[in-house]
């Protein structure tokens, strides 16, 4: 970040919830920072921009259909850990495509708890 006075990768890695956290763990992590579940949902929309490394989503695309099959071209079942794929259909534009993908079940990200899927 350009506005930070100092940076620490270890602090960032220790203070961010795991991308594999379930919904209750995510809510707890955000609550510990004084944020609500609604705040967390809004902040997650930032994922509408950018790409993800294959090693961060491989386990989510080889047991699904639809959008996942399009990601298999850039992320083989083994190897290619550093290969990148867009997080949604418009990775260079800030829009609601990330949320549309979540609602449609076409996302790398899925935070679940019994009886709920986000």
N, C-alpha and C positions, 0 to 999 in steps of 0.2 A: 504494500500500500504506500502511496506517495505521501499520505497525510500522517503516517505513523512516525513517531520519534525513534522507536526501536522496533525490531522484529525478532521473533523467536519461533522457529519452526517447531521446536519441542512443545512450547506453550500452546501453539495452535493445534498441534496434533493431540495434546492431552485435554484440551478444552472443548473440542468439537465432538459432537456425537458421531458414532460410527455410521457410515452409510448403510450398514446392515442392521441398525437398531430397529426394534419394533416400535409401534406407535406409543406405547406407554413409556418406553425409555426416551423417546424423542420429546414427548411432552414434559417429562421430568427434567431433562436437560435444559429445555427452554424456560421452564418455570424457575429453575435455579438461577437463571439470569434475569428474572423479573418479567418474562414474556409469557403471553397467553398462548393457547393452542391456535387461536385466530391469528396472532402475530406470527407464529411459526408457519402457518399456512401461507400467509402473505409473503414472508421472506423466502419460502421455498420456490416461489414464482421466479426468483432470480435464476433458476435453472433453465429458464427459457432461452438463455444465451449461453453458448459455449459447446464444448465437446467433452466426452469422457474417455478415459483410457480403457482399453479392452479388458484389462485385468480387474477393473472395477465393475464390469457389468456382464462378463461372460456367463456367469452362473444364472443370469436372468434371461438369456436369449436362446438357450438350447433346450428349454423345456416349454417354450411358448410358440405361438404361431403369429400371424399377421405382421405387425411392424418388426418383430424380432427377426424374421427371416431376412429382411433387408439389411440388418446389421451383421449378419453372419458373413457377408462378403468381406467386411473389413476386420472381422474378429473370428479367426478360425477356432475350432474346438480346443486346440492347444497351440501355444506359441503366439507371437504377435502381441504380447502384453502391452506394449506401448502404442499400438495402433489406436487411432482416434475415431470416434463416431459422434455425430451430432446428438444432443440431448433431446431435441424435438425436431419438428419439420421445418423450422425457421431459425436455425442456430445463430444467425447474425442479426436478428431483429427482436426487440423487446415487445412481446405481444402476449396473448393468452394461449398460445399453442401448447405450452407446457401443461396448463390446467386442462385443456381439452383432451390432451393425450392421457392424462391421469384418469379423467372421468371415463374415457373410452377404453381403459385398460391397456393402452398402448404406450407404456412408459418404462424406462429403466428402473424408475423408483416406485416402490410400493411399500407403504407403511401400514401394517395390518395389526389388528387386535381382534380377539374373538367377537364376531358379530359386526365388525366394522372394517371397511377398507378405504383407505385414503390414497 
